[in-house]
Amino acid sequence: MMDDKQLTEEYLDGKVVFPGKIIRVEHWHVRLPNGETALREVACHPGAAGIVALDDDGNVILVRQHRIAVGRLTLEIPAGKLDGVDEDPFVCAQRELSEETGLTADHWRKLTVLETTPGFCNERIHLYLATGLHAGKTHPDEDEFVCTLRMPLSDAVQKVMDGTFRDGKTALALLMVQQLLSAPCKQLTCETRVLFHPCIL
């Protein structure tokens, strides 16, 4: 088996070729493990947070919106990008849940960090589980048109498995929550305030 040194590329220098609003595209020159050099095109993104909001009846709150890049309406977990690379992802998660769904949550748990497309992009989405939900008023961004719906977690997971839900953050987060709930407690109505402790960052 090859060791890490035989696989690792070394960053040499880079330049911005597209200073976009959401992503910044850079050209990086790297030294390959064999000593040769190569060009890498990298999309730089500040990061994001996504939330599985689970109510006391075992429903998840999903956001329906049109994604012009893929040309269709999608159902996704609430999510949004960090205001900057230095923003606390947990603060972003709380803000995005409130903006898109009007909800606040008593209990938070960090699930994982998803590296969405590491072949060319450094975006990382911090995924959370939120429970102990309280309703409020939505306040999405001015250019954001969304609506929300509730769906049993089991139905949402089935839509991941049958290919209906193709958004990566939504699929991973829902499957992780299903796994988390399956052990040690077999019922969605178990003591969530014990199972889901305050957020671990």
C-alpha positions as CSV (number, residue, x, y, z in Angstrom):
1,M,0.0,0.0,0.0
2,M,1.2,3.5,-0.8
3,D,1.9,5.8,2.1
4,D,0.5,9.3,2.4
5,K,3.6,11.0,1.1
6,Q,3.3,9.0,-2.2
7,L,-0.3,10.4,-2.7
8,T,-0.1,14.0,-1.4
9,E,0.0,17.1,-3.6
10,E,1.8,20.2,-2.5
11,Y,0.3,23.7,-3.1
12,L,2.8,26.0,-4.7
13,D,0.9,29.2,-5.7
14,G,-2.4,30.3,-7.0
15,K,-4.4,33.2,-8.4
16,V,-8.1,34.2,-8.5
17,V,-9.6,33.8,-12.0
18,F,-13.2,34.5,-11.0
19,P,-14.2,36.6,-7.9
20,G,-17.8,35.5,-7.7
21,K,-20.4,36.4,-5.1
22,I,-20.9,32.9,-3.8
23,I,-17.8,31.1,-5.0
24,R,-14.4,32.3,-5.9
25,V,-12.6,30.2,-8.6
26,E,-8.8,30.0,-8.3
27,H,-6.1,28.3,-10.4
28,W,-3.6,26.5,-8.1
29,H,-0.2,25.2,-9.2
30,V,0.7,22.0,-7.3
31,R,3.6,19.7,-7.1
32,L,2.6,16.1,-7.7
33,P,4.0,13.2,-5.7
34,N,6.3,12.3,-8.6
35,G,7.9,15.8,-8.6
36,E,6.0,17.1,-11.7
37,T,3.7,20.1,-11.5
38,A,0.0,20.4,-12.5
39,L,-2.8,23.0,-12.6
40,R,-5.8,22.5,-10.3
41,E,-9.0,24.6,-10.7
42,V,-10.6,25.1,-7.3
43,A,-14.0,26.6,-6.4
44,C,-13.6,28.3,-3.0
45,H,-16.7,28.5,-0.8
46,P,-17.1,30.0,2.7
47,G,-19.0,26.9,3.9
48,A,-22.6,26.3,5.0
49,A,-24.9,24.7,7.6
50,G,-27.8,22.4,7.2
51,I,-30.4,21.3,9.7
52,V,-32.6,18.2,10.2
53,A,-35.5,19.8,12.2
54,L,-37.3,17.0,13.9
55,D,-40.6,17.6,15.7
56,D,-42.1,15.6,18.6
57,D,-44.2,13.5,16.2
58,G,-41.2,12.2,14.2
59,N,-41.7,14.6,11.3
60,V,-38.9,16.5,9.5
61,I,-39.4,20.0,8.2
62,L,-38.3,20.3,4.6
63,V,-37.9,23.3,2.3
64,R,-39.3,23.3,-1.2
65,Q,-37.6,25.5,-3.7
66,H,-36.6,25.8,-7.3
67,R,-32.9,25.2,-8.1
68,I,-32.2,26.8,-11.4
69,A,-28.8,25.1,-11.7
70,V,-30.5,21.6,-12.0
71,G,-33.7,22.9,-13.5
72,R,-36.2,21.5,-11.0
73,L,-38.0,21.9,-7.7
74,T,-36.4,20.2,-4.8
75,L,-37.2,19.2,-1.2
76,E,-34.2,19.8,1.1
77,I,-33.4,20.2,4.7
78,P,-33.1,23.9,5.7
79,A,-29.7,25.2,4.9
80,G,-27.6,28.2,4.0
81,K,-24.1,29.5,3.6
82,L,-22.0,31.1,6.2
83,D,-21.7,34.9,6.1
84,G,-17.9,34.4,6.0
85,V,-15.3,31.8,6.6
86,D,-14.9,33.0,10.2
87,E,-18.6,32.6,11.1
88,D,-19.5,30.0,13.7
89,P,-21.4,27.3,11.7
90,F,-23.7,26.7,14.7
91,V,-24.7,30.4,14.6
92,C,-25.4,30.0,10.8
93,A,-27.5,26.9,11.5
94,Q,-29.7,28.7,14.0
95,R,-30.1,31.7,11.6
96,E,-31.0,29.6,8.6
97,L,-33.5,27.5,10.5
98,S,-35.3,30.6,11.7
99,E,-35.1,32.4,8.3
100,E,-36.4,29.5,6.2
101,T,-38.9,27.8,8.6
102,G,-39.6,30.3,11.4
103,L,-38.5,27.6,13.9
104,T,-36.2,27.8,16.8
105,A,-35.0,24.7,18.7
106,D,-34.2,23.9,22.3
107,H,-31.7,21.1,21.6
108,W,-29.0,20.8,19.0
109,R,-26.6,18.0,18.0
110,K,-23.8,18.2,15.5
111,L,-24.0,15.3,13.1
112,T,-21.0,15.7,10.8
113,V,-19.2,17.9,8.3
114,L,-19.9,17.1,4.6
115,E,-17.3,17.9,2.0
116,T,-19.6,18.2,-0.9
117,T,-17.4,17.9,-4.0
118,P,-13.7,17.6,-2.9
119,G,-12.6,17.0,-6.5
120,F,-12.8,20.7,-7.3
121,C,-14.5,22.6,-4.4
122,N,-13.6,23.2,-0.8
123,E,-17.2,23.7,0.4
124,R,-18.0,22.1,3.8
125,I,-21.5,21.8,5.1
126,H,-21.9,21.5,8.8
127,L,-24.9,19.3,9.5
128,Y,-27.0,19.4,12.7
129,L,-30.1,17.8,14.3
130,A,-32.5,20.2,16.0
131,T,-35.3,19.1,18.3
132,G,-37.6,20.8,20.8
133,L,-39.0,23.0,18.1
134,H,-40.9,26.3,18.5
135,A,-42.9,27.9,15.7
136,G,-42.2,31.5,14.6
137,K,-42.3,33.6,11.5
138,T,-40.2,33.0,8.5
139,H,-38.0,35.7,7.1
140,P,-36.2,34.4,4.0
141,D,-33.8,36.5,2.0
142,E,-35.3,38.9,-0.6
143,D,-34.2,36.7,-3.5
144,E,-35.3,33.5,-1.8
145,F,-38.7,31.9,-2.5
146,V,-39.3,28.8,-0.4
147,C,-42.2,27.0,1.3
148,T,-42.0,24.3,4.0
149,L,-43.7,21.0,4.6
150,R,-43.6,18.3,7.3
151,M,-42.9,14.7,6.4
152,P,-42.4,11.6,8.5
153,L,-38.7,10.9,8.9
154,S,-39.3,7.3,7.6
155,D,-41.0,8.7,4.4
156,A,-38.1,11.1,3.9
157,V,-35.5,8.3,4.3
158,Q,-37.5,6.2,1.8
159,K,-37.3,9.1,-0.7
160,V,-33.5,9.1,-0.3
161,M,-33.3,5.3,-0.9
162,D,-35.5,5.4,-4.0
163,G,-33.6,8.3,-5.5
164,T,-36.3,10.9,-5.2
165,F,-34.1,13.0,-2.9
166,R,-30.8,13.6,-4.7
167,D,-29.4,16.5,-2.7
168,G,-26.3,15.3,-0.9
169,K,-26.6,17.2,2.3
170,T,-30.3,16.2,2.7
171,A,-29.6,12.5,2.0
172,L,-26.7,12.2,4.4
173,A,-28.3,14.1,7.2
174,L,-31.6,12.2,7.0
175,L,-29.8,8.8,7.0
176,M,-27.6,9.8,9.9
177,V,-30.6,10.9,12.0
178,Q,-32.4,7.6,11.1
179,Q,-29.3,5.7,12.3
180,L,-29.0,7.8,15.4
181,L,-32.6,7.1,16.4
182,S,-32.4,3.4,15.7
183,A,-30.0,2.8,18.6
184,P,-30.4,2.6,21.5
185,C,-34.0,3.9,21.3
186,K,-36.3,2.2,18.7
187,Q,-39.1,4.8,18.8
188,L,-39.1,8.3,17.6
189,T,-41.1,9.3,20.6
190,C,-38.4,8.4,23.1
191,E,-37.0,11.0,25.5
192,T,-35.5,13.4,22.9
193,R,-34.5,15.8,25.6
194,V,-32.2,13.2,27.0
195,L,-31.0,11.7,23.7
196,F,-30.3,15.1,22.0
197,H,-28.0,17.0,24.3
198,P,-26.9,20.7,23.7
199,C,-24.8,21.2,20.6
200,I,-21.4,19.7,20.5
201,L,-19.2,21.8,18.2
